[in-house]
């Protein structure tokens, strides 16, 4: 979710209640409004909102202006999340990743068994 972590503000009053996708950059999951950036699709399906007037917001502005690659932006966003997210939110994200991995493995095994049964 885009609002897993908030950097530099508190809730809708500071961050606004919507943001628009930023076009012309490689990173697909970055939106903005006048006051903040909204980022999603980071590690563990986490995301964050950051005020533009913070040092992190200024760094994102620079990355956009200098046309950083998608991977460079994602690396920065993931490092930022790992520094700023609370242990509770990080543990929830890890649990979410575990559940997705388990479900993916279960579906693959089910598909494998179905293919074997179709042979007979």
C-alpha positions as CSV (number, residue, x, y, z in Angstrom):
1,X,0.0,0.0,0.0
2,X,1.1,3.6,-0.7
3,X,0.5,4.7,2.8
4,X,2.4,2.0,4.8
5,X,4.8,4.8,5.9
6,X,4.4,8.5,6.1
7,X,7.5,10.7,6.0
8,X,7.3,14.4,7.1
9,X,3.6,14.8,7.6
10,X,0.5,13.4,9.3
11,X,-2.5,12.1,7.4
12,X,-4.7,13.6,4.7
13,X,-4.4,17.1,6.0
14,X,-0.7,17.2,5.1
15,X,-0.5,14.8,2.2
16,X,-3.7,15.5,0.5
17,X,-6.3,13.0,-0.4
18,X,-5.2,12.1,-3.9
19,X,-2.2,12.1,-6.2
20,X,-1.6,11.9,-10.0
21,X,0.8,9.5,-11.7
22,X,4.0,11.1,-12.8
23,X,4.5,10.4,-16.5
24,X,7.8,10.5,-18.4
25,X,9.9,8.5,-15.9
26,X,10.7,4.8,-15.8
27,X,9.3,4.1,-12.3
28,X,5.6,3.3,-12.8
29,X,4.4,3.5,-9.1
30,X,5.2,7.1,-8.3
31,X,2.5,9.8,-8.0
32,X,2.4,13.3,-6.7
33,X,0.3,16.2,-5.7
34,X,1.4,19.7,-4.8
35,X,2.7,18.8,-1.4
36,X,3.8,15.2,-1.5
37,X,5.0,12.1,-3.4
38,X,3.2,8.8,-3.1
39,X,5.1,5.6,-3.9
40,X,3.9,2.0,-4.1
41,X,5.2,-1.3,-5.3
42,X,8.2,-1.5,-3.0
43,X,9.6,-4.4,-1.1
44,X,6.8,-6.5,0.6
45,X,4.2,-4.6,-1.4
46,X,4.9,-1.6,0.9
47,X,4.7,2.0,-0.1
48,X,4.9,5.4,1.4
49,X,4.0,9.1,1.2
50,X,6.7,11.7,1.6
51,X,6.3,15.4,1.9
52,X,8.2,17.2,-0.9
53,X,9.8,19.7,1.5
54,X,11.7,16.9,3.4
55,X,15.2,15.9,2.5
56,X,13.7,12.6,1.2
57,X,11.2,14.5,-0.9
58,X,13.9,16.7,-2.3
59,X,16.0,13.7,-3.2
60,X,13.0,12.2,-5.1
61,X,12.6,15.5,-7.0
62,X,16.2,15.3,-8.0
63,X,15.8,11.7,-9.1
64,X,12.9,12.6,-11.3
65,X,14.7,15.7,-12.8
66,X,17.8,13.6,-13.5
67,X,15.8,10.7,-15.0
68,X,17.0,8.0,-12.7
69,X,16.3,4.5,-13.9
70,X,13.5,2.4,-12.5
71,X,15.9,0.2,-10.6
72,X,17.8,3.1,-9.1
73,X,14.6,4.6,-7.9
74,X,13.3,1.3,-6.5
75,X,16.6,0.7,-4.7
76,X,16.4,4.1,-3.0
77,X,12.7,3.6,-2.1
78,X,13.3,0.2,-0.6
79,X,16.3,1.5,1.5
80,X,14.2,4.4,2.6
81,X,11.3,2.1,3.6
82,X,13.6,-0.2,5.6
83,X,14.9,2.8,7.5
84,X,11.6,4.5,8.1
85,X,9.1,1.7,8.6
86,X,8.3,0.6,12.1
87,X,9.2,-3.0,13.2
88,X,5.5,-3.8,13.3
89,X,5.0,-2.7,9.7
90,X,8.1,-4.5,8.5
91,X,7.0,-7.8,10.2
92,X,3.6,-7.5,8.6
93,X,5.2,-7.0,5.2
94,X,7.5,-10.1,5.8
95,X,4.4,-12.1,6.8
96,X,2.6,-10.9,3.7
97,X,5.6,-12.0,1.5
98,X,5.6,-15.4,3.2
99,X,1.9,-15.9,2.6
100,X,2.3,-15.0,-1.1
101,X,5.3,-17.4,-1.5
102,X,3.3,-20.2,0.2
103,X,0.3,-19.6,-2.0
104,X,2.4,-19.4,-5.2
105,X,4.1,-22.7,-4.3
106,X,0.8,-24.3,-3.5
107,X,-0.6,-23.3,-6.9
108,X,2.5,-24.6,-8.7
109,X,2.3,-28.0,-6.9
110,X,-1.4,-28.3,-7.7
111,X,-0.7,-27.6,-11.3
112,X,2.0,-30.2,-11.4
113,X,-0.3,-32.8,-9.8
114,X,-3.0,-32.0,-12.3
115,X,-0.6,-32.4,-15.3
116,X,0.4,-35.8,-13.9
117,X,-3.2,-36.9,-13.5
118,X,-4.1,-35.8,-17.0
119,X,-1.5,-38.3,-18.4
120,X,-3.4,-41.2,-16.8
